C-alpha cells in the first residue's frame, strides 16, 4: 500500500507526540510541605517566651496514610492509592517540623525542639493525623485533614503525665480544583499551619490565666481568639452557608444508560438538582424530598433523604424496572407502538416504540411502582381484550417483556401472538454488550448499469444467495459495528444465452464510535470490498494492453479470458474523525462523519474492455476487444459520510450511505459512493429491495463520470440466529 510522504509525516508526528504525552503522563511526581511566612498571625508573636522547654514528637499517622502514595477517597468507605503522585517526605517528620517552626517563629517557649536538648523537658506535644486525603467525586474535589494536638506535662523523671493539659482536634475540608494535586498539597499545608495557630492560642490562653498571676496582671492580659478557617471563601467574602457536601445515589437497576431522571427538592419546595438514576448528585447537608419514576407528576414516587457531609446516601430501591421489546418470531425488531396502563385503575403511563439497539437507539426504561400493569399493542385502549398482556413489576427487579408479533398479510398491521418475560439464560444473552446476527437471503435481481460505457446501459438477471452477518458491541460510550455481506450467484445478461456462475462479492464494514456526549464523538472505520473467484469474459477475440501501452497477449475465438484475478480489484477504505448523531429516535437514526480518510483501489492484473479494433487485412475481417490494464490508485484526504436509517411506513424502510473523499492532491478528483436502499416487506419472509447506487468512475477512454446502478430484488429470507 502506497502512502503519501506528507501523510506519513503527519502520522509519524502524531505517534511521536502521543509517545511524549504517555511518557509525561507516567512520570512520578513528588510533593513536600513548605513553611509559609505570609499567613503568620502578628498578634501571636511573643516578646517574652514562656519559661518552659518543649519537645515535639514524631506524628502518629493512621495506618491508611503511612504509604508514599497520596490517598484519594470517594464519598464513602472506598479509597485509592495514587501510583504517580507521591509524598517526597515522611509525614511523621514533615508535619511536626512545620509545627515546631511555627512555635519557634512566634517565640512561644524558651525552647521547642524535635529532639531532646535538655534532660527533662517540661512539656511534650503530640500530633496525630487521622485523615489526610483527597475527597473526590465526578462533581467536586476537596482536601480533607483530620488532625489532633495534645499538650502533655512531663514529670521530673521525664515521663508524660497520662492526662493531657490541652487537647485540640479539628476535622476540615476545603474545595480544590479537580485533579490538581499541587493545589491539594498546598491546601493541606495551609490547614496544618492554620490549626497550629489555633492550638497555640489555647496554649497562650492557658498560661495567661495561671493562678500565680496577680489580679491586676490578669486583667491586663488579653485573651487570644481562635480563628474559624473552615468557612468556605467565595471571592473576598466568607459564605454564611457552612454546610458540608454529601452525595445522593439512586441505583440503576437495568444497567442501561437511559434510565429516567430523579428530582430533588429542598425544604421549601425549591429545586435542588436532578440526575439520571445510577448517577450521583452532590447536595449540601440537609433533608430533601426526592421524586422519581416514569410517571406523570401526580404518580411520581417520593421519599425523604437526610444528606450528611462527605457521605453518600444510598436509596434502597422500592421500585422495579420494565423494558419492552417488540419483535417477530425471528427476533427482528418491529416498530410497533405499545402503551402501559396501571391494571388497578387504568392510569395511562404513556406510549412508546421499542428501540433497535443494533442501530444505536436508546432503550426506554420504565421505572414503576411494584404492581400489575397492562401492556397493549397498536395504541389499544385499557379496556381492549385483544393485543394485550399483563406483567407483575417487582421491587428491586428489572424485567424485559417480549411482545412477539405477526404481520397480517399485505396490511402492515401486526397482531400479538405471544408475550412474556425472557428466561434467565435468554436474558443474560440478550443483556450482553454483544449483539450478533446472521441470515441467508435468496434474491431474484433485475439489474441495469452503465459502468462499462456512459451511453450504453445493460440489463442482467441475477439469481443469487447472500450470507448477511452483523455484529454490534455497545458499552457505555463505546460502540462497534461490523457488517459483512457475502454474495454468490448466477448471471444471465444480454450477451449470453445461459446462466453462468460468475457473480460473487465480499463486502466488509467496521466502524468504532466513542461518544463524548450523546450526540457527538469520534469514529474510526475500516472497509474492504473484494471478490473470491476470477472474473472472465467468454467467446471473444481479444488483445490485452499493459498500462505502458505494450501488447501483453492476444487470441482468436477464446472460450474464456480472465479480466480480474481472485481478490482484485480490492478496495480499502480507512478513516477517523468526528461523528455527529443528529437523529436518534425509535424509528430513525442519522450520523454525519467528517475526518481524515484514505482509499486504495488495488487493481493488480485487472483489465477492462476499453474499445474494439477491427483487423481489415484478415479474411474474414476480425474484430477484437481491447482490454486495457488498469492502474491502482491511492487517495488521502478529507472524508465526509452520511449514514442513516429511516422507517417511512410500517412496512417500508429506507437506508442511506453517502461516502465522499476529497484528496489532498489537487490533481486527483474526489471519489463518491452513494447507496440508497428501499425495503418493502410484502409477506412474512418475503420482501422487495430496490437499490440505487451512484459512484465515481475513472476511465482512460473518457472523462471521469458518475456511474449509476439500479437493482430490484425479490428477497426470501431465512434467519440463522
Buried (B, 14 or more C-beta within 10 A) or exposed (E): EEEBEEBEEEEEEEEEEEEEEEEEEEEEEEBEBEEBEEEBBEEBEEEEBBEBBBBBBBBEBEEBBEBBBBBBBBBBEEEBBBEEBBBEBBBBEBBBBBBBBBBBEBBBBBBBBBEEEEEEBBBBBBBBBBBBBBBBBEBBBBBBBBBBBBBBBBEEEEEBEEEBEBBBEBBBBBBBEEEEBEBBBBBBBBBBBBBBBBBBBBBBBEBBEEEEBEEEEEEEEEEBEBEEBBEBEEEEEEEEEEEBBBBBBBBBBBEBBBBBEBBBBBEEEEEBBBBBBBBBBBBBBBEBBBBBBBBEEEEBBEEEBEBBBBBBBBBEBEBBBBBBBBBBEBEBBBBBBBBBBBBEEEBEBEEBBBBBBBBBBBBBBBBBBBBEBBBBBBEBEBEBEEBBBEBEBBEEBBBBBBBBBBBEEEEEEBBBEEBEBBEEEEBEEBBEEEBBBEBEBBBBBEBEBBBBBBEEEBEBBBBBBBBBBBBBBBEEBEBBBBBBBBBBBBBBEEEEEEBEEBBBBBBBBBBBBBBEEEEEBBBBBBBBBBBEBBBBBEEBBBBBBEEEEEEEEBEEEBEEBBBBBEBBBBBBBBBBBEBBBEBBEBBBBBBBBBBBBBBBBBBEBBBBBBEEEEBEEEEEEBEBBBBBBBEBBBBBBBBBBBBBBBBEEBBBBBBBBBBBBBBEEEEBBBBBBBBBBBBBBBEEBEBBBBBBBBBBBBBEEEEEBEBBBBBBBBBBBEBEE
